[in-house]
Amino acid sequence: MKPISLLLVLLASAAPVHAQSDPATEPTVVAVGKAMPAVVNINTERILKRQVRDESDDLYNFFYGKMRPPRMARQTVQSLGSGFLVDASGYIVTNEHVVERAADLKISVTTNDGKSYEARYITGDRETDLAFIKIDGEKPFPFIELSDLSPGLLGQTVLVLGNPLGYGSSVARGILSARNRAVTVGQNDYKGLIQTDAAINPGNSGGPVIDLNAKLVGISSVKMAFTPQGVPTQGIGFAIPAETVREKVREFTKTAATKKAPRPAGDQTLAGKYFGLTLQDLTPELAESLGFNGEGGVVVGGVEAKSPAAQAGMTEGLIVVGVGRYDVTAVKQIEDLLEAIATDSLVDWTVSISSRVRGRMIRQLRTITLKAR
């Protein structure tokens, strides 16, 4: 037995020591290297206007016996998101909520090589939360191919690429946790989403979710931080599936070819009725920037010149808190109410106007009546 044991020891000691695997060949690294050049950072800038009043207005009204013309303050609101190129000519797909509903909308895109471009909005779809924008360059852009998608198998490794919290070119790793999820965010219902435990944070919205072959799994959309009951959650993020993305991109491409793209969701036409208004959901950050401390409401992001809204006295920066006899908290809720209103009907809009009286901000409500066209 001793010779055999000695032989085994000698064979074991003679076995070659394998070199440590090269990180550059890891599947995750290779996949990121293929897809990341097509990922872009998106910065949108919204210019909002709001009426400003203080004690001098009240003194003017008292001494001159008439109302001083309103003074407008401009408020710049910025938001970050992600997207990715889907062809060499510069078309980009992202989330509609990243680029929607803004007056004087400015969309800046930074590609992975650090170059900046001004993008133009082509079209979008609020129901699927997808949008199409375009940049122009001198050379063909790298892009993610939509003809060959990931199989999207439960448990497969997925990578989230994007611009979380403004940190560009970031990668998060996880698995595909579930399919066909339904999520409600505010007044919006999203269906048919995929679920992942890979980290999705503000700024990731619109960025690609890929597999280890760099094939598209979906587009980052929503992260669940708390349950409806207020219980904190971990590792639950949602993305729009790749099949939906490919289908909508085909539609968007046809729209782009006609050069007659519809206005962004929430533009001057609401539920098929024309008022000349652009509306925007009121986020906590936007409410703070506008000095609004009330609950609910929707911001008037823009008013078209000579429109019914402009002629009735609507101005940018006003906060709509009611339509008819209903309190409103979201643009979608307003559109649902307007669906039941016939053309040429008179609609009462209740708006909140803040003024400063003796050092205190006073909130006043005013009703503006518009005719639905």
C-alpha positions as CSV (number, residue, x, y, z in Angstrom):
1,M,0.0,0.0,0.0
2,K,2.9,2.4,0.7
3,P,4.1,2.5,-2.9
4,I,0.6,3.2,-4.2
5,S,0.1,6.0,-1.6
6,L,3.5,7.5,-2.5
7,L,2.6,7.4,-6.2
8,L,-0.7,9.3,-5.6
9,V,1.2,11.9,-3.6
10,L,3.7,12.3,-6.3
11,L,1.0,12.6,-9.0
12,A,-0.9,15.2,-7.0
13,S,2.2,17.3,-6.4
14,A,3.0,17.1,-10.1
15,A,-0.4,18.4,-11.2
16,P,-0.1,21.8,-12.8
17,V,-1.4,24.9,-10.9
18,H,-4.1,26.6,-13.0
19,A,-3.7,30.3,-13.5
20,Q,-6.4,32.5,-12.1
21,S,-9.1,33.3,-14.7
22,D,-8.7,36.7,-16.5
23,P,-11.4,39.1,-15.3
24,A,-11.6,40.5,-18.8
25,T,-13.1,37.2,-19.9
26,E,-15.8,37.1,-17.3
27,P,-19.3,36.9,-19.0
28,T,-20.5,40.0,-17.1
29,V,-17.5,42.1,-18.2
30,V,-17.9,40.9,-21.8
31,A,-21.6,41.7,-21.8
32,V,-21.2,45.1,-20.3
33,G,-18.4,45.9,-22.9
34,K,-20.8,45.1,-25.7
35,A,-23.8,47.0,-24.5
36,M,-22.5,49.9,-22.5
37,P,-21.4,52.0,-25.5
38,A,-25.0,52.2,-26.6
39,V,-26.3,53.5,-23.2
40,V,-26.9,57.2,-22.8
41,N,-27.5,59.6,-19.9
42,I,-30.6,61.9,-20.3
43,N,-31.0,65.2,-18.7
44,T,-34.3,67.1,-19.2
45,E,-34.8,70.7,-18.3
46,R,-38.3,72.1,-17.8
47,I,-38.9,75.8,-17.5
48,L,-41.9,76.6,-15.4
49,K,-43.4,80.0,-14.7
50,R,-45.5,81.0,-11.6
51,Q,-47.2,84.1,-10.5
52,V,-45.4,86.0,-7.7
53,R,-47.2,88.3,-5.3
54,D,-46.2,90.1,-2.1
55,E,-47.3,92.9,0.2
56,S,-46.4,95.5,-2.4
57,D,-49.1,94.1,-4.6
58,D,-51.7,94.7,-1.9
59,L,-50.5,98.3,-1.4
60,Y,-50.6,98.9,-5.1
61,N,-54.2,97.6,-5.3
62,F,-55.2,99.7,-2.3
63,F,-53.8,103.0,-3.5
64,Y,-54.5,102.7,-7.2
65,G,-57.8,100.9,-6.9
66,K,-56.9,98.3,-9.5
67,M,-55.1,95.0,-9.7
68,R,-51.3,95.2,-10.5
69,P,-50.5,93.0,-13.6
70,P,-49.1,89.6,-12.4
71,R,-45.4,89.2,-12.3
72,M,-44.0,85.9,-13.4
73,A,-41.0,84.0,-11.9
74,R,-39.3,81.3,-14.0
75,Q,-38.4,78.1,-12.3
76,T,-36.0,75.6,-13.9
77,V,-36.6,72.0,-13.0
78,Q,-34.2,69.3,-14.0
79,S,-34.5,65.5,-13.9
80,L,-32.1,62.7,-14.9
81,G,-32.8,59.4,-16.6
82,S,-31.2,56.8,-19.0
83,G,-31.8,55.4,-22.4
84,F,-30.1,53.5,-25.1
85,L,-29.5,53.8,-28.9
86,V,-31.5,51.3,-31.0
87,D,-29.9,52.2,-34.4
88,A,-26.8,53.7,-35.9
89,S,-28.6,56.9,-36.9
90,G,-29.2,58.1,-33.4
91,Y,-32.7,57.0,-32.3
92,I,-33.0,56.4,-28.6
93,V,-35.6,54.6,-26.6
94,T,-36.3,55.6,-23.0
95,N,-39.2,56.0,-20.5
96,E,-42.0,58.4,-21.4
97,H,-41.9,59.7,-17.8
98,V,-38.3,60.7,-18.3
99,V,-39.1,63.1,-21.1
100,E,-42.9,63.8,-21.0
101,R,-45.1,66.8,-20.2
102,A,-42.9,69.8,-20.2
103,A,-43.1,73.3,-21.5
104,D,-39.9,74.5,-23.3
105,L,-38.6,71.0,-23.0
106,K,-34.8,70.7,-23.3
107,I,-33.4,67.2,-23.6
108,S,-29.6,66.8,-23.3
109,V,-28.1,63.4,-24.1
110,T,-24.6,62.3,-23.1
111,T,-23.3,59.2,-24.8
112,N,-20.9,56.7,-23.1
113,D,-17.9,58.3,-24.8
114,G,-18.7,61.6,-23.0
115,K,-20.0,63.5,-25.9
116,S,-23.1,65.7,-25.5
117,Y,-26.0,66.2,-27.9
118,E,-29.3,68.1,-27.9
119,A,-32.1,65.6,-28.6
120,R,-35.5,66.1,-30.0
121,Y,-38.7,64.3,-28.9
122,I,-40.2,62.1,-31.6
123,T,-43.1,60.4,-30.0
124,G,-44.1,58.4,-26.9
125,D,-46.7,56.2,-25.3
126,R,-47.9,56.8,-21.8
127,E,-49.6,53.4,-21.4
128,T,-46.4,51.5,-21.9
129,D,-44.2,54.3,-20.5
130,L,-41.9,54.3,-23.6
131,A,-40.7,57.2,-25.6
132,F,-38.5,57.8,-28.7
133,I,-36.0,60.7,-29.0
134,K,-33.3,61.4,-31.7
135,I,-29.8,62.8,-31.7
136,D,-27.7,63.5,-34.7
137,G,-24.0,62.8,-35.1
138,E,-21.3,62.8,-37.8
139,K,-20.5,59.1,-37.4
140,P,-22.8,56.0,-36.9
141,F,-23.6,55.3,-33.2
142,P,-23.2,52.0,-31.4
143,F,-26.6,50.5,-30.6
144,I,-28.3,47.5,-29.0
145,E,-29.9,45.2,-31.5
146,L,-33.6,44.5,-31.1
147,S,-33.9,41.7,-33.6
148,D,-32.4,39.1,-31.2
149,L,-33.8,39.4,-27.7
150,S,-33.0,37.6,-24.5
151,P,-35.3,34.5,-23.8
152,G,-36.1,36.1,-20.4
153,L,-36.0,32.9,-18.3
154,L,-36.8,33.0,-14.6
155,G,-33.6,32.9,-12.6
156,Q,-31.3,34.0,-15.4
157,T,-28.6,36.6,-14.6
158,V,-29.5,40.1,-15.7
159,L,-27.5,43.4,-15.7
160,V,-29.0,46.9,-15.2
161,L,-27.1,49.6,-17.0
162,G,-27.7,53.3,-16.7
163,N,-27.3,56.5,-14.8
164,P,-28.5,56.0,-11.2
165,L,-28.4,59.2,-9.1
166,G,-26.4,60.9,-11.9
167,Y,-23.6,58.4,-11.7
168,G,-23.1,57.5,-15.4
169,S,-22.1,54.1,-16.8
170,S,-23.2,52.1,-13.7
171,V,-23.8,48.4,-13.6
172,A,-26.0,46.4,-11.2
173,R,-26.3,42.6,-11.3
174,G,-29.2,40.4,-10.2
175,I,-31.6,37.8,-11.6
176,L,-34.9,37.9,-13.4
177,S,-37.2,37.3,-10.5
178,A,-40.7,37.2,-12.1
179,R,-42.7,38.0,-15.2
180,N,-46.1,39.6,-15.9
181,R,-46.2,41.8,-12.8
182,A,-48.7,44.7,-12.4
183,V,-47.7,47.9,-10.5
184,T,-49.6,51.0,-9.7
185,V,-47.7,54.3,-9.3
186,G,-49.8,57.2,-8.4
187,Q,-52.7,57.2,-10.8
188,N,-50.8,55.1,-13.4
189,D,-51.2,51.4,-13.8
190,Y,-48.4,49.4,-15.4
191,K,-49.0,45.8,-16.5
192,G,-47.0,43.0,-18.0
193,L,-43.7,44.1,-16.3
194,I,-40.8,41.9,-15.4
195,Q,-39.3,41.9,-11.9
196,T,-35.7,41.8,-10.9
197,D,-33.7,42.1,-7.7
198,A,-30.9,44.0,-9.5
199,A,-30.6,47.5,-8.0
200,I,-32.8,50.1,-9.8
201,N,-32.5,53.6,-8.5
202,P,-33.6,57.1,-9.6
203,G,-31.8,57.9,-12.8
204,N,-31.9,54.2,-14.0
205,S,-35.3,54.8,-15.6
206,G,-35.1,54.2,-19.4
207,G,-31.8,52.3,-19.2
208,P,-31.5,48.7,-20.6
209,V,-31.6,45.5,-18.7
210,I,-29.5,42.9,-20.5
211,D,-28.4,39.2,-20.1
212,L,-24.9,37.8,-20.1
213,N,-25.0,37.7,-23.9
214,A,-25.7,41.5,-24.0
215,K,-29.2,40.8,-25.4
216,L,-32.0,43.0,-24.2
217,V,-34.2,41.7,-21.4
218,G,-36.1,44.9,-20.8
219,I,-36.0,48.6,-19.8
220,S,-35.8,49.8,-16.2
221,S,-39.0,51.5,-15.2
222,V,-40.1,51.4,-11.5
223,K,-38.6,50.5,-8.1
224,M,-40.8,49.5,-5.2
225,A,-39.4,51.1,-2.1
226,F,-42.5,50.6,0.1
227,T,-45.7,48.4,-0.1
228,P,-49.0,50.2,-0.3
229,Q,-49.2,49.7,3.5
230,G,-45.9,51.5,4.0
231,V,-43.8,48.4,4.7
232,P,-40.2,48.9,3.3
233,T,-39.1,46.5,0.6
234,Q,-35.7,45.4,-0.8
235,G,-34.7,43.9,-4.1
236,I,-38.0,44.5,-6.0
237,G,-37.6,46.5,-9.2
238,F,-39.6,46.4,-12.4
239,A,-38.8,46.7,-16.1
240,I,-40.7,46.8,-19.4
241,P,-40.1,43.5,-21.2
242,A,-38.0,43.5,-24.3
243,E,-40.9,42.2,-26.5
244,T,-42.9,45.3,-25.7
245,V,-40.0,47.5,-26.3
246,R,-39.4,46.0,-29.8
247,E,-43.0,46.3,-30.7
248,K,-43.3,50.0,-29.7
249,V,-40.0,50.9,-31.4
250,R,-41.4,49.5,-34.6
251,E,-44.4,51.8,-34.2
252,F,-42.2,54.8,-33.2
253,T,-40.0,54.3,-36.2
254,K,-43.0,54.5,-38.6
255,T,-44.1,57.7,-36.8
256,A,-40.6,59.1,-37.2
257,A,-40.7,58.3,-41.0
258,T,-43.9,60.2,-41.5
259,K,-42.4,63.3,-39.8
260,K,-45.8,63.9,-38.2
261,A,-45.1,62.8,-34.7
262,P,-48.0,63.4,-32.2
263,R,-47.4,65.9,-29.4
264,P,-46.0,64.5,-26.1
265,A,-48.5,63.0,-23.7
266,G,-50.0,65.7,-21.6
267,D,-49.6,68.4,-24.2
268,Q,-52.3,70.9,-25.3
269,T,-54.8,68.2,-26.2
270,L,-56.3,66.4,-23.1
271,A,-58.5,63.3,-23.6
272,G,-59.2,64.6,-27.1
273,K,-60.3,68.1,-25.9
274,Y,-58.3,71.2,-26.7
275,F,-57.7,73.7,-24.0
276,G,-54.2,74.9,-24.9
277,L,-52.7,73.5,-21.7
278,T,-49.6,71.4,-20.8
279,L,-50.0,69.6,-17.5
280,Q,-47.4,67.9,-15.3
281,D,-47.8,65.7,-12.3
282,L,-46.8,67.5,-9.1
283,T,-43.9,65.7,-7.4
284,P,-42.8,66.6,-3.8
285,E,-39.6,68.1,-5.3
286,L,-41.5,70.2,-7.7
287,A,-44.0,71.3,-5.1
288,E,-41.2,72.5,-2.9
289,S,-39.5,74.4,-5.7
290,L,-42.8,76.2,-6.4
291,G,-43.5,76.9,-2.8
292,F,-46.6,74.9,-2.7
293,N,-47.4,73.1,0.6
294,G,-50.8,71.8,-0.2
295,E,-51.8,68.2,-0.9
296,G,-52.3,66.9,-4.4
297,G,-52.6,69.1,-7.5
298,V,-51.2,69.2,-11.0
299,V,-48.9,71.9,-12.4
300,V,-49.7,73.9,-15.4
301,G,-46.4,73.4,-17.3
302,G,-47.3,75.6,-20.3
303,V,-50.1,77.6,-21.9
304,E,-50.4,78.0,-25.7
305,A,-50.6,81.6,-26.9
306,K,-54.2,82.7,-27.9
307,S,-55.6,79.4,-26.7
308,P,-58.8,79.1,-24.6
309,A,-56.6,78.7,-21.5
310,A,-54.5,81.8,-22.2
311,Q,-57.6,83.9,-22.9
312,A,-59.2,82.8,-19.6
313,G,-56.1,83.8,-17.6
314,M,-54.4,80.5,-17.2
315,T,-50.6,80.9,-16.7
316,E,-47.6,78.6,-16.4
317,G,-46.9,77.6,-12.8
318,L,-50.5,77.6,-11.6
319,I,-51.4,74.5,-9.6
320,V,-54.7,72.8,-10.6
321,V,-56.4,71.3,-7.5
322,G,-59.8,70.6,-8.9
323,V,-61.7,69.9,-12.2
324,G,-65.5,70.3,-11.9
325,R,-66.5,69.1,-8.5
326,Y,-63.6,66.7,-8.1
327,D,-60.3,67.2,-6.4
328,V,-57.4,66.1,-8.7
329,T,-53.9,64.8,-7.9
330,A,-52.6,63.5,-11.3
331,V,-52.8,64.3,-15.0
332,K,-54.3,60.9,-15.7
333,Q,-57.1,61.6,-13.3
334,I,-57.9,64.8,-15.1
335,E,-57.9,63.0,-18.5
336,D,-60.3,60.4,-17.1
337,L,-62.7,63.2,-16.0
338,L,-62.5,64.9,-19.3
339,E,-63.3,61.7,-21.2
340,A,-66.9,62.0,-20.0
341,I,-67.2,65.7,-21.1
342,A,-68.7,66.6,-24.4
343,T,-67.1,69.0,-26.8
344,D,-68.2,72.7,-26.2
345,S,-68.9,71.9,-22.6
346,L,-67.8,74.4,-20.0
347,V,-65.3,73.0,-17.5
348,D,-64.5,74.7,-14.2
349,W,-60.8,74.5,-13.2
350,T,-59.9,75.3,-9.6
351,V,-56.3,76.6,-9.3
352,S,-54.2,77.5,-6.3
353,I,-52.6,81.0,-6.2
354,S,-50.1,81.8,-3.5
355,S,-49.4,85.4,-2.3
356,R,-47.4,86.9,0.5
357,V,-49.4,89.0,3.0
358,R,-47.6,90.5,6.0
359,G,-44.7,88.1,5.6
360,R,-46.9,85.0,5.3
361,M,-47.7,83.0,2.3
362,I,-51.5,82.9,1.8
363,R,-53.0,80.3,-0.5
364,Q,-56.1,81.4,-2.5
365,L,-58.3,79.3,-4.7
366,R,-59.6,80.7,-8.0
367,T,-62.0,79.1,-10.5
368,I,-61.3,79.5,-14.2
369,T,-63.9,78.3,-16.7
370,L,-62.8,76.9,-20.0
371,K,-64.7,75.5,-23.0
372,A,-63.8,72.1,-24.2
373,R,-63.1,72.2,-27.9
